[in-house]
Amino acid sequence: MIEDLFHDYGIDTAPEDNKHYRPGWINVECPFCGQGSGKYHLGFNIKDGYFHCWNCGTENAWSVKRTIAKLIGVSEKEAVVLIKTYRISMKGGKGKEQAKVSINKKQFRLPPDSGEMKKNHRRYLEKRRFDPDWLEQEWKVMGTGPMAKLDEVDYKHRILTPIYWNNQMVSFQTRDITGKHSMPYLACPQEREIMYHKHIIYTNPSYPLWEWGICVEGKFDAWRFGHPAFATFGIGYTSKQVTLIASLFKQVYTVFDPEPQAQRQAEDLKGELRFRGVECHNIKLKSDPGDLPQDEADYIIKQLKRR
């Protein structure tokens, strides 16, 4: 979803009280005419899947592929990978591009050269104050080596997170550990997913769910809070995820990043879950959940258990 792409790559979006905000659109600064201007002239139409700039028109901005490449600072070939990774719908617009891909069209498998984490993977996690042994045992986290390439996508030198559902690995996500890759987050090719990951949630595969849980954005946040936490794979949750969460939990605490865009999504999710009968509260932190010191995260869990 394009909300997740913008969030992951630090692209600021227009808040609801901004004069450039429009319902049904996600507005950002136009990279062709107004980069750094503080104005949100470029909009992405959520329903019809196209960009339009209200300042410079559509001459430069109509191509979703070209616009994303310009916004993120990657090649157009890499932009295509991002469009597939984030499942960005391009139903209309001048480009007539199509991003829909059939799930499980190809056999599911991990990238070659995937397996037990090596020293470089462990160092990366330790710098982020995680215990690699615990992640391997509890969350089945793996690593990729220099030969990890699948369907022409380069997965080398990454943390690989298997995604399980009903005790079966159905997909995976990866995170670059070198800091050199232009696309730090890469997911399983959609054609190989057994289940589309945005139709389920990311949970600890080693334990059953409780009646209450902590809803976070991504895997690092879930790891920080441990077993009670589950992730929606980004802030752009889907209606199927909302229905699933409502069927699994009686009580949910949303703990998203402190940025305004993430907090808007957390409040919206809270409202949708309450509408479905789930007791839901939004907890606001001063920093990203995944960056919390472990003792602080443990304290939050302890306080929530007492409620």
Backbone hydrogen bonds, N-H to C=O, Kabsch-Sander energy under -0.5 kcal/mol:
donor,donor_aa,acceptor,acceptor_aa,energy
4,D,1,M,-0.8
5,L,1,M,-1.6
6,F,2,I,-2.5
7,H,3,E,-2.1
8,D,4,D,-3.2
9,Y,5,L,-1.9
10,G,7,H,-1.2
11,I,6,F,-3.2
12,D,10,G,-0.7
14,A,27,N,-2.4
18,N,15,P,-1.9
21,Y,18,N,-1.7
25,W,22,R,-2.0
26,I,44,F,-1.6
27,N,25,W,-0.5
28,V,42,L,-3.1
34,G,30,C,-2.0
37,S,34,G,-2.3
41,H,39,K,-0.5
42,L,28,V,-1.9
43,G,41,H,-0.5
43,G,52,H,-3.1
44,F,26,I,-2.0
45,N,43,G,-0.6
45,N,50,Y,-3.0
46,I,24,G,-2.2
46,I,44,F,-0.7
47,K,24,G,-0.5
49,G,45,N,-2.0
50,Y,45,N,-0.6
52,H,43,G,-2.2
53,C,57,G,-1.0
54,W,41,H,-2.1
54,W,52,H,-0.5
57,G,53,C,-1.2
59,E,56,C,-0.5
62,W,58,T,-1.4
64,V,62,W,-0.7
67,T,63,S,-2.6
68,I,64,V,-2.6
69,A,65,K,-2.0
70,K,66,R,-2.0
71,L,67,T,-2.8
72,I,68,I,-2.8
73,G,69,A,-1.9
74,V,69,A,-1.8
79,A,75,S,-2.2
80,V,76,E,-1.6
81,V,77,K,-1.2
82,L,78,E,-2.1
83,I,79,A,-2.5
84,K,80,V,-1.9
85,T,81,V,-3.0
86,Y,82,L,-2.9
87,R,84,K,-0.7
88,I,83,I,-2.3
89,S,87,R,-0.6
92,G,48,D,-2.6
95,G,62,W,-0.5
96,K,93,G,-0.9
104,N,190,Q,-1.0
104,N,193,E,-0.6
105,K,102,S,-0.9
105,K,191,E,-0.6
106,K,191,E,-3.3
114,S,111,P,-0.5
115,G,143,G,-2.5
122,R,118,K,-2.3
123,R,119,K,-2.6
124,Y,120,N,-1.7
125,L,121,H,-2.0
126,E,122,R,-2.7
127,K,123,R,-2.1
128,R,124,Y,-1.0
129,R,126,E,-1.6
130,F,125,L,-2.2
135,L,131,D,-2.2
136,E,132,P,-2.3
137,Q,133,D,-2.3
138,E,134,W,-3.1
139,W,134,W,-0.5
139,W,135,L,-1.4
140,K,136,E,-0.6
141,V,135,L,-1.8
142,M,160,L,-3.0
143,G,115,G,-2.7
144,T,158,R,-2.0
145,G,113,D,-2.3
148,A,145,G,-1.2
149,K,147,M,-1.2
150,L,153,V,-2.1
153,V,150,L,-1.9
155,Y,148,A,-2.6
155,Y,153,V,-0.7
157,H,145,G,-0.7
159,I,175,R,-2.8
160,L,142,M,-2.3
160,L,158,R,-0.5
161,T,159,I,-0.5
161,T,173,Q,-3.4
163,I,171,S,-2.9
164,Y,162,P,-0.6
165,W,168,Q,-2.7
168,Q,165,W,-1.0
170,V,163,I,-3.0
170,V,168,Q,-0.5
171,S,163,I,-1.3
173,Q,161,T,-1.9
174,T,186,L,-2.4
175,R,159,I,-1.9
176,D,184,P,-2.5
177,I,157,H,-1.9
186,L,174,T,-1.6
186,L,184,P,-0.5
188,C,172,F,-2.1
192,R,189,P,-2.1
193,E,189,P,-0.8
193,E,190,Q,-0.7
194,I,170,V,-2.5
195,M,170,V,-0.9
199,H,196,Y,-2.2
200,I,197,H,-1.0
202,Y,231,A,-2.6
203,T,201,I,-0.6
206,S,138,E,-0.7
207,Y,204,N,-1.1
213,G,251,Q,-1.8
214,I,228,P,-2.1
215,C,213,G,-0.6
215,C,253,Y,-2.6
216,V,214,I,-0.6
216,V,230,F,-2.8
222,A,218,G,-2.0
223,W,219,K,-2.9
224,R,220,F,-1.8
225,F,221,D,-1.7
226,G,222,A,-1.9
229,A,226,G,-2.0
230,F,214,I,-2.7
231,A,202,Y,-2.0
232,T,216,V,-1.7
233,F,217,E,-0.9
234,G,217,E,-2.5
237,Y,235,I,-1.9
242,V,238,T,-2.0
243,T,239,S,-2.3
244,L,240,K,-2.2
245,I,241,Q,-3.0
246,A,242,V,-2.4
247,S,243,T,-1.3
248,L,244,L,-1.1
248,L,245,I,-0.6
249,F,245,I,-2.3
250,K,211,E,-3.1
251,Q,211,E,-1.6
252,V,279,E,-2.7
253,Y,213,G,-2.2
254,T,252,V,-0.5
254,T,281,H,-2.4
255,V,215,C,-3.0
263,Q,259,E,-2.5
264,R,260,P,-2.4
265,Q,261,Q,-1.7
266,A,262,A,-2.3
267,E,263,Q,-2.3
268,D,264,R,-2.2
269,L,265,Q,-2.6
270,K,266,A,-2.4
271,G,267,E,-2.1
272,E,268,D,-2.2
273,L,269,L,-2.4
274,R,270,K,-2.4
275,F,271,G,-2.0
276,R,272,E,-0.9
277,G,274,R,-1.8
278,V,273,L,-2.5
279,E,250,K,-2.3
280,C,278,V,-0.7
281,H,252,V,-1.9
283,I,254,T,-2.8
283,I,281,H,-0.6
284,K,282,N,-0.6
285,L,283,I,-0.5
291,D,288,D,-1.6
292,L,289,P,-1.4
296,E,293,P,-0.5
297,A,293,P,-2.0
298,D,294,Q,-2.6
299,Y,295,D,-1.7
300,I,296,E,-1.9
301,I,297,A,-2.1
302,K,298,D,-2.3
303,Q,299,Y,-2.3
304,L,300,I,-2.3
305,K,301,I,-2.1
306,R,302,K,-0.8
307,R,303,Q,-0.5
307,R,304,L,-1.0
